Amino acid sequence: MENLKVLGVDCNNCAANVRKALEDVNGIENLDIRLPEKIAVVTFDPDKVSKQEITEKVEDFGFDVE
């Protein structure tokens, strides 16, 4: 299990876009959108999906990943 922070999630539309980007990704265990902090925390199983794969999907929607 590993966490990945998605920066710039500052409104409900942003949160929906992050959810849409990751909705079909096998291996994501939890997605916690924290609007006050302007981040999304993605918990995933690195045996099922790579950090790079998740990063690419999220960046395609215009967000930075940390």
C-alpha positions as a Markdown table, in Angstrom:
| # | Residue | x | y | z |
|---|---|---|---|---|
| 1 | Met | 0.0 | 0.0 | 0.0 |
| 2 | Glu | 1.3 | 3.4 | -1.0 |
| 3 | Asn | -0.1 | 6.9 | -1.0 |
| 4 | Leu | 0.1 | 9.4 | -3.8 |
| 5 | Lys | -0.9 | 13.1 | -3.5 |
| 6 | Val | -2.7 | 14.9 | -6.3 |
| 7 | Leu | -2.3 | 18.6 | -6.0 |
| 8 | Gly | -4.7 | 21.4 | -7.1 |
| 9 | Val | -7.9 | 19.7 | -6.2 |
| 10 | Asp | -9.8 | 22.8 | -5.1 |
| 11 | Cys | -13.4 | 22.3 | -6.1 |
| 12 | Asn | -16.1 | 19.7 | -6.6 |
| 13 | Asn | -15.5 | 19.7 | -10.3 |
| 14 | Cys | -11.8 | 19.0 | -9.8 |
| 15 | Ala | -12.6 | 16.1 | -7.4 |
| 16 | Ala | -15.0 | 14.7 | -9.9 |
| 17 | Asn | -12.3 | 14.8 | -12.6 |
| 18 | Val | -9.8 | 13.0 | -10.4 |
| 19 | Arg | -12.4 | 10.3 | -9.6 |
| 20 | Lys | -13.2 | 10.0 | -13.4 |
| 21 | Ala | -9.5 | 9.7 | -14.2 |
| 22 | Leu | -9.1 | 6.8 | -11.7 |
| 23 | Glu | -12.5 | 5.1 | -11.8 |
| 24 | Asp | -11.4 | 2.2 | -13.9 |
| 25 | Val | -7.9 | 1.6 | -12.5 |
| 26 | Asn | -7.5 | -1.8 | -10.9 |
| 27 | Gly | -5.4 | -1.7 | -7.7 |
| 28 | Ile | -6.7 | 1.6 | -6.3 |
| 29 | Glu | -7.8 | 0.9 | -2.8 |
| 30 | Asn | -9.0 | 4.3 | -1.6 |
| 31 | Leu | -9.4 | 7.8 | -3.0 |
| 32 | Asp | -9.7 | 10.5 | -0.4 |
| 33 | Ile | -10.5 | 14.0 | -1.7 |
| 34 | Arg | -9.5 | 16.7 | 0.8 |
| 35 | Leu | -10.8 | 20.0 | -0.6 |
| 36 | Pro | -9.7 | 22.2 | 2.2 |
| 37 | Glu | -6.1 | 21.0 | 1.7 |
| 38 | Lys | -6.5 | 21.0 | -2.1 |
| 39 | Ile | -5.3 | 17.5 | -2.5 |
| 40 | Ala | -6.5 | 14.0 | -3.2 |
| 41 | Val | -4.8 | 11.1 | -1.5 |
| 42 | Val | -4.8 | 7.9 | -3.5 |
| 43 | Thr | -4.0 | 4.6 | -1.7 |
| 44 | Phe | -3.1 | 1.8 | -4.1 |
| 45 | Asp | -1.5 | -1.6 | -4.3 |
| 46 | Pro | 1.8 | -1.3 | -6.2 |
| 47 | Asp | 1.6 | -5.0 | -7.1 |
| 48 | Lys | -1.5 | -4.2 | -9.2 |
| 49 | Val | -0.8 | -0.7 | -10.6 |
| 50 | Ser | 2.3 | 1.4 | -10.8 |
| 51 | Lys | 2.7 | 4.9 | -9.5 |
| 52 | Gln | 3.6 | 5.9 | -13.0 |
| 53 | Glu | 0.4 | 4.6 | -14.5 |
| 54 | Ile | -1.7 | 6.5 | -11.9 |
| 55 | Thr | 0.4 | 9.7 | -12.4 |
| 56 | Glu | -0.1 | 9.6 | -16.1 |
| 57 | Lys | -3.9 | 9.2 | -15.8 |
| 58 | Val | -4.2 | 12.0 | -13.4 |
| 59 | Glu | -1.9 | 14.3 | -15.3 |
| 60 | Asp | -4.0 | 13.8 | -18.4 |
| 61 | Phe | -6.7 | 15.6 | -16.5 |
| 62 | Gly | -4.4 | 18.6 | -15.8 |
| 63 | Phe | -3.3 | 17.8 | -12.2 |
| 64 | Asp | 0.2 | 17.6 | -10.7 |
| 65 | Val | 1.1 | 14.5 | -8.7 |
| 66 | Glu | 3.5 | 14.4 | -5.8 |
